């Protein structure tokens, strides 16, 4: 066993430069990771495919998944409500085919509630914006390059 | 100053005037004409620089040309449910520049004060200028021991700013130029990061007496999917700008990452890094690093006077109220049954926060700054040791705070069992709860084995970073039969397992100790020991 740890140390020393780059401290994350996105480039209006990826990171006794659609959107395939147990640290993908009738802005919301084996629950909501309103950028004035390596982004502030 | 300008214009415009007026009428007429001429003159000056305003000093005075005003940004307030509204806040200690609009050169600089006010003297006066407030505090740096250098940039290392319209400050007097970094413009976010890091730096200065010459550099931009993290290699902070998760207004997220920065620049951090959930149990160095970072963020917000500083709040960054991604409390920790041990970051945060509530920040800072850098592998174990080494134990005995989170830095009930002669005889099939404490502690047991019978000797339910190492000795208590460190050569299970068949009937001995050879991380730890 001692040999095993020494071997690990050697491996670490060999790959230390790579590992060093990986030594970053990321922000805390909740016990369940959720990502909702279009499965591929979609033409709107029309039928789109949306993937909801759920990754439970802790042991749990149940997960509730619910999709909330605006009234005008039609769910062509996929289950609006699901509950059960998923494998920890494994990604489970739920796929939905949705018909979007026009080019207005809509929000597709996924609500996920994970119940831990200790009885505590974690609620996550993730929203996918469909045809999001373009961000106003008229306030952005310009981007100036000054001297050596110094750039300044100027926003109108008056 | 106004008079001087009038005279200049009078001289150029009134020559050859044919009106015959009384002295009074002439003076009145000439002043009106001068006023019109002045307006014409300054309108012309501004036309090449994208429009001008403020051509007349707000406060005429003699001798100097001054540009002054206040800079604010649009802040987003929040609580544990997400965003709750907006408010304007002063942009403190930020760099102010007066720019020559014609060639973009900086012709004067200053910084805002604690209330966001600034005042810059132009010498000589200049036309075609504008005011720029940067997301940096470099002007402040170097003015005293309490100065600090913060900078918020985008992915191309460009600094953010808000600017005034172009105007002429060609006359003496004071020109007023107030600036606002609004939410909708996109400038509010980077200015909020600056404000939050300023809170953090002010806290460090207050507790440490000074800052460091190292720059606090934060990288954020709309669309950044790189992640929110602190890079020890580059000593900089990175914040997400995704449409589904932007952290520019997540003050606790910002301060959490700044907590890592502080740890690396004022203390020591051995975290192996990586993904971490708040309910997970990990390497005790990671748990310490992350637990400290959240605790530090809460401490900053407490010092700055914000309400409910014991909540970590992460939002999606979406517009409007709410938009909560997730939040948790560290005082009475959320997910309390999972927030246990020195290997859980929420547990570590809770321990530190409750020490802070009982004894203030100075003891925590003293240990962090003066003791932890001497530790080989920094974890909550070292904080515990340092608390007493640094004499903080006389202020507060934190035992109950640690035990509330099931952290057992104490001898178990079977002590003393530190050698063969003290070995406790165990009943086969029964688990015995032990701790490795104090440092170097060994737990010895004995059991009666029957020739030809196979026995399983193992450690179970390891917590608080325990890394067990088992040794089986013959009936003399000295002859080593076999040993085991980790039961599996792969994976992260640090428990031990010996499966052995007795060749002779008799009393055999088991020695249990914390793994202490190459790669050892923990000194303490809790576990169960069972023979069956």
Interface residues (C-beta under 8 A of the other chain):
Chain A: X1 X2 X4 X5 X6 X8 X9 X20 X21 X22 X23 X24 X25 X26 X27 X28 X29 X30 X31 X36 X57 X58 X116 X118 X119 X120 X122 X124 X125 X126 X127 X129 X132 X135 X136 X137 X139 X140 X141 X143 X144 X146 X149 X150 X151 X152 X153 X154 X155 X156 X157 X158
Chain B: X53 X71 X104 X132 X133 X134 X154 X156 X157 X158 X159 X160 X161 X162 X163 X164 X165 X177 X178 X179 X180 X181 X182 X184 X185 X186 X187 X222 X227 X228 X229 X230 X231 X232 X233 X243 X244 X247 X253 X256 X257 X260 X269 X271 X272 X273 X274 X275 X276 X277 X278 X279 X280 X289 X290 X293 X294 X312 X314 X316 X318 X324 X325 X326 X334 X335 X336 X337 X338 X345 X483 X484 X485 X486 X489 X517 X518 X519
